[in-house]
Amino acid sequence: MLRLLGLVISIGLADSLNPTTIAPGLYLAMGQRAVSQLVQFTLGVFAVNLAGGAIIALGPGQALLALVPKPDATARYVAETVAGVVMLVAAAALWHRRDRLARRELPSPPSEGRSAIVLGVTITAVELPTAFPYFAVIAAVVGSGLDPVRQLTLLAIYNVAFTLPLILMIVILVIAPHQAARILRRVRDFLQRHWAALLAVLALLAGVFVTVIGITGLTGRGHGAVARLSRKLRRAITR
């Protein structure tokens, strides 16, 4: 459970630096009724992501798991290692293209005709089919064999990590309302210039962590198999 929790949090934090949610969040945080608007937007993002993950994990995910043999620990550790390596490759690709990506303007939401919660719901619903890091988390959670309550808890933890930048914006608006606009404007300017590099670093750290989780699991599994084989040989020799 702790290994899976570490995987879920690390991928969620790496995935949290998402321009499609952070940029609209910054836009709302610097507008009128900023706290209310940003809370609504964050709830919209969180609710759709969690609901989508729950539907996949407890619906098609469980149905698919019932059709195939339950993966053993070795298969899960291999999957974790592969996921970590994929994140390392993605980090390298982001770092290579960081200058080109930094020249793109961060997206801004439409200024009229849409409430903040609808905006969060809409953006997340559009992005969900391509949320590959989230799918990796869902696959790990489904394959864990945990009961539905704990699976939903892990998905909720992922989404807390994913929305952490938005939560931090809300905290800034609450504890420093007079300085919030200046702080958040600086944050936006910084992200405009460095978001690709920062995302690459986060993906690198998460990739290393997830890869280490998988490799240590495989190593421990291998040591356990060797120990069991040694015990069997000793028993056979002493007979």
N, C-alpha and C positions, 0 to 999 in steps of 0.2 A: 504493500500500500504506500509506504514512504517513497519507494523508488518511483512509482507511478505519479505520486503527488509532485515530486521534483520535476519529472518530465512535463507534467501539465503546466506547472508554474513557469518553468523556463521557456517553453514554447509560447505561452501566453504573453510573457513580458517581451519576448523578441517580436511577437506579432503586434504588440500594442502601438508601436511607432508606425501607424498606418495613416498616410496622408489623407485618405478618404474619410477618416473619422476625426483626426486631430485638426485638420484645417477648418472644417465646419464648426468644430468645437471652439476653436480660437475666435472665429468670426462671431459666433453667438456670445462668447464671453466678453467681447468688447462692444456689444450692442446694448439696447435697452432691456431692462428686466433680465440682466445677464444671468443671475443665479437661477431663477425660475426656468429660463430658456435652456440653459445648459443642463440642469437636472432632468428636464423633459427629454432632451436629446440623448443624454446618457442612458436613461431608462429605456428609451426606444431601441437603442443599439443593444443594450444588455438583454432585453426581453426577446427580441427577434433571434439573436444569436443563441441564447439558451434554449428557446423553444425549438429552433431548427435543429440544434444538436440533440435535444431530447427526442425529437421525432425520429431522427435518423438512428440514434443509438438504441432506442427502445422499440422501434418499428422494424424497418428493413435490416438494421444491424443484427437484432436478435433472430430474425427469420433466417438471415444468411448464416449466422453462427450455428443454427440448429441443423442446417444442411451439410455442414462440414465437421470433421472431427475437431474437438476443442484443441487449440494449439497448446503444446507443452511449453515449459519455461524456456527451453532452448530456442524455440521458434519465436517467442516473444522477445528474447534478448537480441536475436538476429534482427528482428524488425526494428527494435530500438536503435541498434547500431546503424542500420541502413538509414533510418530517419535522421540520425545525427549527421551522417555523411552527406545526405542531401542538403541539410541546412548549411554545412560547411561549404558545399559547392555554390549554394545560393549566395552565401556571404561573399565568396570570392567574386562572383559575377556582379554583385552590387558594388563592391569596392572598385572593380575595373571600370564600371560605368558611372561612378559617383559624380564626376564633373558634368557629364552630359545630363544626368538626372537633376542635378542641382540647378541647372538653367531653366528648368520647367517651373512655371508658377504653381504654387499650391492652389488647389481648387477652392472656390468659394461657393457657398450655397446660394440659391435664389433668394433675393431680399424680400420678396412678397409672395403672398398666396399660399404659404405652407407653414403649419405650426412646427415647433421644434421637435415634438415627439413624432409627428408624421415624417419629418425630415429624417430623424434617426431610424425609424422603421423602414423607410424607403431605401435609404443608402445601404443599410445592412442587408435587406432582402435582395437587393441587386448584387451586392458583393458576396453573399453567402455561397452561391454555386462555385465561386473560384477561390474560396478560402481554404487552400490546400493545407496550411499548417493546422487549421482547426480540424480538418478531416483526419490528419495524422493523429491528433489527440483523441478524436472520436473512435478511431480504429483501435487505438491502444486501450481505451476505456472499455469498449465492447469486448475485446479479446481478453480482458483481465479476469472475467468470470465473476466479478463482484455483483452484489445484489443491486437492483434498480436504484434504491435510495442512495447508495454510495456512488453509483455511476453519475447520477444527477448532481450529487455534491461536487464531484470532480469537475464536471462540466461547468458548474456555477463558479468554482474557484478559477478555472481557466478564464471565464468571462470577466471576473473581477480583475484579474491580471491584465486582460485585454483592454479594459476600459480605465485602467489606472491613470493614464495621462488626463483623461476627462475628469476623473475624480479629483486629481491634484489641482486642476484648474478651478473646480468648485471650491476646494479648500482655500486656495489663494483669494478667490473672490470674497469668501466669508471672513477670513482673518485679516485681510489687508485690502478692504474695498477701495480706499483712496489711491493706493499704489498699484492695484491690480491691472489696470489698463496699460500702464507703463511696463510692468513686468511681463505681461502677456504679449505685448507688442515686441519686446525684445526677444521673447521666446519664438515668436513667429519669424522674426528676421533671422534668428539663428538657425531655425529649422529650414527656412528657405535656402540657406546656403549649405547646410551640412546634414540634412535629413538622410540622404542616401548613405553617406559615410557612417553616420550614427546607427542606422538600421543594419548596415553591414557588420559593424562591431557587435551589436546585440545578437545578430544571427550567428556570428562566429562564437561568441561566448555560449549561447544556447546550444549550438551544434557540438561544441567541445563537451559540454556537460552531458548532453544526451548520449553522445558517442561513448563517453566514459561509463555512463550508466549501463549501456548495452555490453560493452567489452568486459567490465568487471563482473556483470552477470554471467557472461559466457565463461570467463575465467573461473569464477566460483563454481559454475556448473561442471566444468571440466575437472576441477580438483575434486569435487564430490564424486564424480564418476570413477576417477582413478582410485580414490580411497575405498569405494565400494568394491571395485575389482580386486584391490589388494587384500581386503578382508576375505573375499571369497577364495582367493588363492591360498591364503594362510590356512583357512579352514580345510581346504582340499588336501593340503600337504600334511596336516596334522592327523588326518583320518587314517 
